[in-house]
Amino acid sequence: MGYPLWLRLEYRNEVGSVIGLTASVCSEADFLDVLERCGVTRSNLLVVRINDKNYPVSRLDTLFAKLQTEGRGSL
């Protein structure tokens, strides 16, 4: 992926409500920070759009693995 990216994420929060987030990220570290701060996990992520194109959640497995490896978030 080339940066900067426009992200559109939809995910379920801890009470089950669907939350939408639009953000611009300039690096992988920024992307990881957005996921961690919002509590987005592989299991609660519903929709991913990058630069206004659908992006399969499964393609983000590497990012979620990095979060887990770095001990960030509760994946």
C-alpha angles and dihedrals in degrees: 000000000000118000143262097057133182110221129199112186130177118191141156117253125216093279094048100256117139111243125195124207131184117190142156117227128190100192144017088258089058090049091051091047092054091050093048098044093049094045092239113168133178090255099050098042111106108169133018124187120176118191088349094303126113112255122191114242088225090066089064092062090105092056092048089048089053091051090052094045092050090049091242121143127357102280 
